[in-house]
């Protein structure tokens, strides 16, 4: 039987999200009043960090981690995970600040931990919805997910999903110090490591809505990084014959291999891994 879920920390990386942060946190606390929020701000020039400080002063459930510059999404989440593991949080949530991840769906994601170790808020399982996203972004997202599934041999429909929930034990057992990937690739990296580690990963449908305020941080460099790293991991999987799914009665596989520097470029759905639930 699954262990009690315990305290929840929602990690929200921010860069230039002053207009979005307040409404998102208010919606989050309406949906999950007991959750703490950690805002990880990369020295946003628009004053997002200062706003987060004001929110933290007014509400003990809000905490702020200031970083010295824009260091990337993956590094922001890893810093948030380290903060969670230094406390007594048993559930750690990834969520964007731009409103695309609906806080109202978070209770369903947390509830799914009763039968899972990692829960992904998925756009591409039955019941998942994408609203107001340009056709080009949808094409890139769907193609990236298909490419990753084929290269890595996993069944996760939305492996690039950024709205996800982890049991504490997953973050304790994965070798987070070895993760250097960013952007979409960070999400792929974490999900694949969880599958290889024998953790049970499930997808729960969400309604994803394109941001109404501010600019997307997605650019060509993020897409290129994901393509390059996934290609290297996929090649390594074939060479080392890494199993597609690691069952509970098998030892954990090696983590994804280190990826060489890429060449310089111009300036509730069904479980997707059947490892046992870690308790």
Secondary structure in CASP SS format (residue, H / E / C, confidence):
PFRMAT SS
TARGET T0000
AUTHOR 0000-0000-0000
METHOD secondary structure of the structure
MODEL  1
X C 1.00
X C 1.00
X C 1.00
X C 1.00
X C 1.00
X C 1.00
X C 1.00
X E 1.00
X E 1.00
X E 1.00
X E 1.00
X E 1.00
X E 1.00
X E 1.00
X C 1.00
X C 1.00
X C 1.00
X H 1.00
X H 1.00
X H 1.00
X H 1.00
X H 1.00
X H 1.00
X H 1.00
X H 1.00
X H 1.00
X H 1.00
X H 1.00
X H 1.00
X H 1.00
X H 1.00
X C 1.00
X C 1.00
X C 1.00
X C 1.00
X E 1.00
X E 1.00
X E 1.00
X E 1.00
X E 1.00
X E 1.00
X C 1.00
X C 1.00
X C 1.00
X C 1.00
X C 1.00
X C 1.00
X H 1.00
X H 1.00
X H 1.00
X H 1.00
X H 1.00
X H 1.00
X H 1.00
X H 1.00
X H 1.00
X H 1.00
X H 1.00
X C 1.00
X C 1.00
X C 1.00
X E 1.00
X E 1.00
X E 1.00
X E 1.00
X E 1.00
X C 1.00
X C 1.00
X C 1.00
X C 1.00
X C 1.00
X C 1.00
X H 1.00
X H 1.00
X H 1.00
X H 1.00
X H 1.00
X H 1.00
X H 1.00
X H 1.00
X H 1.00
X H 1.00
X H 1.00
X H 1.00
X H 1.00
X H 1.00
X C 1.00
X C 1.00
X C 1.00
X C 1.00
X E 1.00
X E 1.00
X E 1.00
X E 1.00
X C 1.00
X C 1.00
X C 1.00
X C 1.00
X C 1.00
X C 1.00
X E 1.00
X C 1.00
X H 1.00
X H 1.00
X H 1.00
X H 1.00
X H 1.00
X H 1.00
X H 1.00
X H 1.00
X H 1.00
X H 1.00
X H 1.00
X H 1.00
X H 1.00
X C 1.00
X C 1.00
X E 1.00
X E 1.00
X E 1.00
X E 1.00
X E 1.00
X C 1.00
X C 1.00
X C 1.00
X C 1.00
X C 1.00
X C 1.00
X E 1.00
X E 1.00
X E 1.00
X C 1.00
X C 1.00
X C 1.00
X H 1.00
X H 1.00
X H 1.00
X H 1.00
X H 1.00
X H 1.00
X H 1.00
X H 1.00
X H 1.00
X H 1.00
X H 1.00
X H 1.00
X H 1.00
X H 1.00
X H 1.00
X H 1.00
X H 1.00
X H 1.00
X C 1.00
X C 1.00
X C 1.00
X C 1.00
X C 1.00
X C 1.00
X C 1.00
X C 1.00
X C 1.00
X C 1.00
X C 1.00
X E 1.00
X E 1.00
X E 1.00
X E 1.00
X H 1.00
X H 1.00
X H 1.00
X H 1.00
X H 1.00
X H 1.00
X C 1.00
X C 1.00
X H 1.00
X H 1.00
X H 1.00
X C 1.00
X C 1.00
X C 1.00
X C 1.00
X H 1.00
X H 1.00
X H 1.00
X H 1.00
X H 1.00
X H 1.00
X H 1.00
X H 1.00
X H 1.00
X H 1.00
X H 1.00
X H 1.00
X H 1.00
X H 1.00
X C 1.00
X C 1.00
X C 1.00
X C 1.00
X E 1.00
X E 1.00
X E 1.00
X E 1.00
X E 1.00
X C 1.00
X E 1.00
X E 1.00
X E 1.00
X C 1.00
X C 1.00
X C 1.00
X C 1.00
X C 1.00
X C 1.00
X C 1.00
X C 1.00
X C 1.00
X C 1.00
X H 1.00
X H 1.00
X H 1.00
X H 1.00
X H 1.00
X H 1.00
X H 1.00
X H 1.00
X H 1.00
X H 1.00
X H 1.00
X H 1.00
X H 1.00
X H 1.00
X H 1.00
X H 1.00
X H 1.00
X H 1.00
X H 1.00
X H 1.00
X H 1.00
X C 1.00
X C 1.00
X C 1.00
X C 1.00
X C 1.00
X C 1.00
X C 1.00
X C 1.00
X C 1.00
X C 1.00
X C 1.00
X C 1.00
X C 1.00
X C 1.00
X C 1.00
X C 1.00
X C 1.00
X C 1.00
X C 1.00
X C 1.00
X C 1.00
X C 1.00
X C 1.00
X C 1.00
X C 1.00
X C 1.00
X C 1.00
X C 1.00
X C 1.00
X C 1.00
X E 1.00
X C 1.00
X C 1.00
X C 1.00
X C 1.00
X C 1.00
X C 1.00
X C 1.00
X C 1.00
END
